[in-house]
Amino acid sequence: MRTREQERVAALHEYRLLDAPAGDELEAVVRVAAMVAGVPTATLNLIDENRQCQLTSTGFEGGVSARSDSMCAVHFEKGDFVHRPDASQDPVFMANPWVTGELAHVRFYASAPLITPQGYALGSLCVFHDQPGELNAEQIARLQDLAQVILALFERRRQARVNGELAGELHSRNAELHRSNAELEAFAAVVSHDLASPLTVVNGYLEVLGERIEGDEQMTTWIRQARRAVGRMSGLITSLLSYARAGNAPCRLETADLGDLAEQAVTDLRSGIDGAALVVPPDLPVVDCDPTLIRQLLQNLIGNALKYRHPDRPCRVELSAERRGAEWAVSVTDNGRGIPAEQRSRVFEMFAQIDPGAGLGHGVGLSTCQRIVDRHGGRIEAADTPGGGTTVTFTLPATAGVPAVRR
């Protein structure tokens, strides 16, 4: 465990001021301090483990001296303003080398400690003269104000350094992200060609093989199972490609009719409707979005609703939109199997599945939806439908936001 002194020195080093140029602002504050005190000399002292560093001074050439020789090091950690009309008459200071003539002939001496908001003493703002003198209450108050100005300048310099480091780190991470995205796009291209194409060939040979051995029931069963496995692999590849494209394809915003996008999604899903009732109201809004990504989002959500229909009731899927302040809340509501409450947040994670044994999906569709909504600056969540089923709601900024009634 660090001692209080070690913590104080660490706080001092955090500002990275020692042995660095003071800068025009700090130099100006020290000059003003001398003027306020009515003396020719003033200095800004920083005190570390062993040294007193006069960061900037006026009226004399500052430098570095041993902490043991420092007048300010005697009282600065107490946090009190120190004022001595004649240091040569003070028993604490009369033998100090700054008083005896070894380093200087200080008589009048005053210092305002530099205490951080966390209570750590960094040093002092010091004014002095080789003649005895006095300060009134107003002068003392203004010197204490100047000490606070110095601390504010310290903090501003520290924050600027931190911001610069963060900006550099952000730039580095952005460069890494661009590189990763480029690699992901390249991977997607490889997957689409080098994996999908061979699967198509395998499926074709299995189909031909199945036609030639129609009389062998066991072989036919094996071939059917193999073709199903190929279909599952092909579906997973397609899902992964959709996920990659949703995160890396350019997001080009334009005005689009949400109802038109929904109808396009339903058309693409026509083979899976199988008697389900799909309700797309005529008053869905016009929104600013990437039409390709939002159509994919709607297709995934409606497709999930169709896929996870309840076996004991006719499937019904309804799309709706509601204006909520500066955004549209778009919902896809079904009366299907539903999602257990404890799994409603994790279903948007990659490869998350409610019932992996059911073999109905790959756990990629909803994570792709999450990616698309994120890229539009929105949110997505799943809730239960009254009477059974799932309602997935996502938000889009209502920048265009006018209803489009389709005839």
C-alpha positions, 0 to 999 in steps of 0.5 A: 500500500502506498504512503500518503507521500507516495500518493502526493508525488504520484499526483504531481507526476500525473501533471507532467510539469517537472522539468518542462517549459512553464508556458506563457500563461503560468509565467504571466500568473507569477508576474501578476503575483509579484505585482499583487504582493508589491515585490520584485520576485516571485516563483512557482515551486513544485516539490517532489521527493527530493527537489524543489523545482522553480517551474517559472520565476520573475525577478531572478533566475529560478532553478532546482534546489534540494527539498531540504533547503526549500522554505516552501517545503516546510509548510506547504503540505498543511494547506495554509497560507504562510506569511512572514514579514521578516524570515530572518526573525522567524526561528523556523526560517532564520537558518535556511540557506535562502535566508542566510545568504547561502542561496539568497537574502530573503526577508519578506516571504509569503506562499500560497500552497497548490492543493489539488481537489483531491487534497494533494499538495504539489508545491506553492506560489511564492512571493518574497523580497530582500526587505521586510514587508507586510501583506494586507488581507486583500493581497493575501486573498488575491494570491490565493486566487492566483494559486487556484488559477495555477491549479486550473491551468495545470488541470487544463494542460493535463486534460489536453494531454489526456485528450491528445493521447485518447485521440491518438489511441482512437485513431489507432483503433479506427485504423485497426477497425478499418483493417479488420473490416477489410479483412472481414469483407475479404473473408466474406468474398472467400466464403461466398465463392470458395465455400458456397460453390463447392457445397453447390457441387456436392449437393448436385452430385448427391442429387444425381446419386439419389436418382441412380439408387432409388431402389436402395432405401437406406442409401436414399435416407443417407443421401437425404440426410447429407443433402439436409446437412449441405442445406444447413451449411449453405444457410449458415454461410448465407447468414454469416455473409448477411451479418458481415455485409450488415456491419461493413457495407456502406450505410447510405441513408435516403428517404424510403417508404417503410411499407414498400420495404416491408412488402419487398421483404414479404415477397422474398419470403413468399415460399415460407408464408404457408398460410400465415396471415401477414398484416402490413398497414397502409400508413407506415411512415416514410423514414430516412434509412438505408433501404437495403439494410432495413429491408433485410432487417424486416425480412429477418424479423418477419422470417423469424416470426414465420419460422417459429410459429406456434403449432396450435394456432394459425400464424399471424404476423403484424407490422406497425409503427408509432411516433415517439418523439424524435424517432419511430418505433417499428414493431413486428408482432407475432403469435408464435412460440415466444421467447422466455423472459430470461433470454430476450436480451441474449437472443441478439447475441451471435449464435444465440438460440433458444432451442438449439435442438430444434434445428430451425436457425443458426442464431445469426439473424437477430444479431444481424438485426442488432447490427443494422439497427446500431448502424442507424443509431437506434435500439432493438428489443424483444418482448412478449405479445399479449396472448402469446408470441413475440413482439420485436421493436426497433427504433429509427430516427424520425428525420423524414417521418411523414406517413406514406399512405399507399393506394 
